């Protein structure tokens, strides 16, 4: 008679190996998920920290503009910041803030300036005399100040020939950006013009504080140059530039245009407040 082998208790060897492999893969997957969650948490924490630092720098730059307003409207004239003076260094919170005050009226206003002055500015920036006269006339046509305005049909033909699907509105620029739409104003010329222009200045720029380019344009156009007054006038239009440096690489810039006058309710009015360029 053949003796039967008693049954073996437990699992088979192949089944036990598969279960062990499944456990190992599960542990690897859990470790991978933990690593990803930890890495994602560090990344989100870094993003949040950078956002906070940039927000603090932006607030400090705004604070630099506010500090300039305070110091420009000080009751005692000897305590006021000088226009066109050195860059002021402030500490606001944990940020270092640089503030510069410029005479906005020393820039050229294309809405009010004569074609002769605009043409002189273009020549100083490198345009030949014919091109300068043509572009200056086109700017005057755009803002509606041309002494010899073209007919709507002539303007339409001029702009269609240049591949444009619009015509000049015959109204002042609402923003400097509009200048790039004037026929003849290339991107390179636009970039060269912008630092010397304003929409808040008078028809004749104030030579006090004018940059070398504007000063040369005034000389070429033979604009009358008033003598410097011993004291600043009652009304001034100023540009305030503020640059804040915060933690890490956080930084923010602000560019504000102010009008100061005793006749204003608070002694000043804010004409523009926007992101600005770096303060040198």
Secondary structure, DSSP 8 states (H G I E B T S, - for coil): ---------S--HHHHHHHHHHHHHHHHHHHHHHHHHHHHHHHHHHHHHHHHHHHHHHHHHHHHHHHHHHHHT-SSGGGS--TT---EEEEETTEEEEEEEEEGGGSB-TTTS-HHHHHHHHHHTT--HHHHHHHHHHHHHHHT--TT---HHHHHHHHHHTT-S----SS--SSGGGGGGSTT--HHHHHHHHTTB-SSS-SS--STT--HHHHHHHHHHT-------SS--S-EEEEEEEEEE-STT-EEEEEEEEEE-TTSTTSEEEEEEEE-----
